[in-house]
Amino acid sequence: MPPAPLGTVRRQPSLLFVEADAALEERLRSLLTQHGLLVLTSHSGKDTMELLKHERPELILVDTALADMTGPQLVERIRTFDAHTPIVLLGNSHHGASSITAGDVQAVLPRDGSDEALVKQIDRWLNPPHNVRHEHWPGTILVVDDEPRLRTILQEFLQLHGFTVQTAASGEEALERMERTAPTVVLLDVRLLGMDGLSTLKKIKAMPSHPTVIMMTGMEEEDLMTQALAAGANDYIVKPFDLAYLESSLVSRILLGKAP
């Protein structure tokens, strides 16, 4: 008899599993895939940080014993930019789990614990009680990024939090959209196929609507951000970014009149 799926969600939920033990990774990936999860995997702290530049899983499962750092050390790095994604540690206290600050992780489970206990914890954090948001913010956010998954994540998150959102997969498409509808804020990736983010920014700033432009960039692109700010960008956020911080930044700009 096939296992029951995890709780109902809007779309297939994704989980990032950070595990150095290939045999354990394979067993748990098979288990979690059977329960309807899209399972992303990483084998080290370094690979995890690189992956999180492009992916935004709904939950992160971290082994406490990794090759290049401990699980708690990886949790600390993740929490510097993401304070909200649930993290479940898999390990024992002698691997450093006891050093975790309260609130940094949602649960610590033994590596040799039951599959049922693991699935129950994952279901708990993937399907929390829904709080209905009543805010509806004025204006429109235009998300410009050539990564389909990131566009979808940003669109769903911002719509859930009361924003009207449009998306574009390229600078050219963004400019075409802006000729028809002027957005309040443009979230613009600095790295785009075709017309790059800086070129797109300059063309946006030459348009009569003058929207607020927030650049999206990787941690290693400081020089590009200096150029973007000089070209008229109002701000930038670094991937992987904290979605809650992005929301508060957009709200403050709208409420304080920093966006037209």
N, C-alpha and C positions, 0 to 999 in steps of 0.2 A: 504494500500500500504506500503510495507516494507521500512524502511529508507535506503537512499543511503549509501553505505559503505564509510569509510574514504578513502583518497587518496591511490593510488597504492604504495605498499611497497614490499621489497624483500621477507618478510615472515610476518606471523601474528604479528603485533606490540603488545608489552606489555606495560601496564600502571600500576603503583603502586598507589593505592588510600588509603590515610591515613585519616581515618574518625572515630570519636568516636560515632556519631549518627547512630544507626543501621538502622533506617528507611531511612535516606538519603543515606546511603551506599547501601542499597538494591535497591533503585530507580535508582541511578546513575550507579550501576554495571550492572543492567538490560539494561539501555540505552546504555552504552558503549559496552557491549557485542553484542548487536544488530548491532552496527556499526563496527563489525569485530575486536574488540580489545580483547586481552587476559588480563583480569583484575585480578591483584593481590591485596589483601587487607591487611591492618594492622590497629589496633585500638589505638596504642599509639606510642610515640616516641621510647621507648625502643624496642618494637616489630619491629619497622621499621628498626632500626639499626641492629638488629639481622638478619632480612630477607635480608638486603642488603649485608650481607656477602656471600650470595649464589645466589642472583638474580641480574640481571642488566637490569632493565626496561628502555625502551626508553624515558619514561616521568614519572614524579612523580607529583601527584595531592595531595595537603596537605591542610587539614582544619586548620584554624588558632586557633581553640579552641580544644585542646586535653586534656586528663585527667592528664597526667604527665608533660607536657610542652606545651608552645605555638608553633604555627606553625613556626614563625620566629626563635625560638630557635632550632627547628628541622632542619630548612633550614641551619642554621649556622653550625650545626654538620655535615650535609651531605656535605656541601661545604668544610669541612676540608680535605676530601679525594676525592671528585668528583666536579670538577669545571665546568663540561660541560653538564651533563644531564639536560634537561629542567625541571624546576619546576614551576608549576602553583599553586598559593595560592587561597583557597576558603574561603572567610570570609569578615569581615568588619574591618575598621581601628581601632575600639575600642578594637579589639582583638589582636592588635599589628602589623597588616600588615604594618602600616605606618612606623615602625621602620626598615623595611627591607632595606639593602644597595642596591643601584642601581646595577643591574647586577646579584644579587643573585637569583632573580626569573624572569621568563619571562613575567608573567602576574598575576594580582590579580583580581579575579572575585567575585561578591557577591554570598553568599550561596543561595539566592532566585532568582538568575538570570535565564534567559531562557536556556532551553536545547540547543537551536540552537547556542547561544553564546558560551556555553561551548564546544560543538562539533567543532565549528569553530576554537577556540583557540587550541584544542587538535590536530586537523588536521594540523594547521599551524606549530606546533612545532614537530610533528611526520614526516612531509613531507617537510623539508626545501629544497631550491634549492640545487641541487647536484653540488659540485665542483669536477671536475675530477682530480684525483691525477695521476701525470705522473712519480713519482719516482718508481723505482723498485730496492729494496735493495738486495745486494748479500747475498748468504747463505740461510740457512733454519732454521726456528724456529720450535722446537718440543714442543708441549703443552701436558703435562702429568697431567691429572686430572680425577678422577673417577666420576665427576658430568657431565653428558652429556650436560646439558644446558650451563654450563660455558665453556666447550670445544668449543661448537658451537659459543658462543658469541665471544670468543677470536679468533677463526679461522676466522670468518667473518670480525671482526674488523681489524685484522692484514693483511689479504689478501686485504681488501679495501685500506689499507695504504701502499701497495707495498711490503709486505713480502711473501715469499713462506712458507707455514705452513703445518706441519704434526701434527697429534694428536695420543695420546695413552691413553687408559683408565686405565692402571695399570703400575706399575714399570716393571713387567715382559714383557709386550708388548713394552714398551719403549726400553728396552735392546735388544729385538729381532729386532726392527726397526733400532737401532743404529749399529747392526752388518752388516746391508745391506747399510745404508746411514748415514754418519756422519753429524749431524746437527751443525749449527754454535752456536746456543743458545738453551738451554733447559729451559723451564718454568715448574718447577716441584713442584707439591703440596706436602706439608709436610705430609698431612694426606691422605693415600691411602689404599684401601682395598688390602689384600694380603701383598706383600712386601711394607713396608712403605717408606715414602719419604727419610728418612735418610739412610736406607739400599740401596735404589736405587741410591742415590747420591754417596755413597762410591763405588758402582760398576761402575758408570759412570766415576768417577775420576780415576779408575784403567784401563780404556780403553785407547788405544793409541791416539785416536782423541782429547782428552782433550777439550771438548766444554765448553763454558761459561755456568754456571748453576745459574739461578735465582730462588730462592725458593718462593712459594706462601703460605702464612700462615694467620691464624686468629690473631686478636689483642691480644689474651690472651696467645699466644704460644711463648713468648720471650725466655724461656729456650731452646725450640727446635731450635730456630734460632741461639742461641749461639752455640749449638752443630753442627748445619749445617755449620756455618761459619768456625768452627774449623775443620770440615771434608772436607772443600774445596769449599763450595758454594761461588760464587763470589758476590752475593748480595741477597736481598730478598725484596718482596713487600707484603704489608699487605692487606688482604681482609677486607672490600670491597675496591678495589683500583681504582685509577683514570686511565682510559684507555689512556688518552692523555699523562700522565706521563710515563706509560709503553711504549708507542710508542717512546717518546723522549729518554728514557733510552736505548731502543734497538738500535735506530739509532746512538746514541752517541758511544755505544760500537762498532758498526760495522765501523763507520767512523773513529774513533780514534784508530782502530786496537786492541781494547780490546777483541774482539772475533776473534778466528782463522779463 
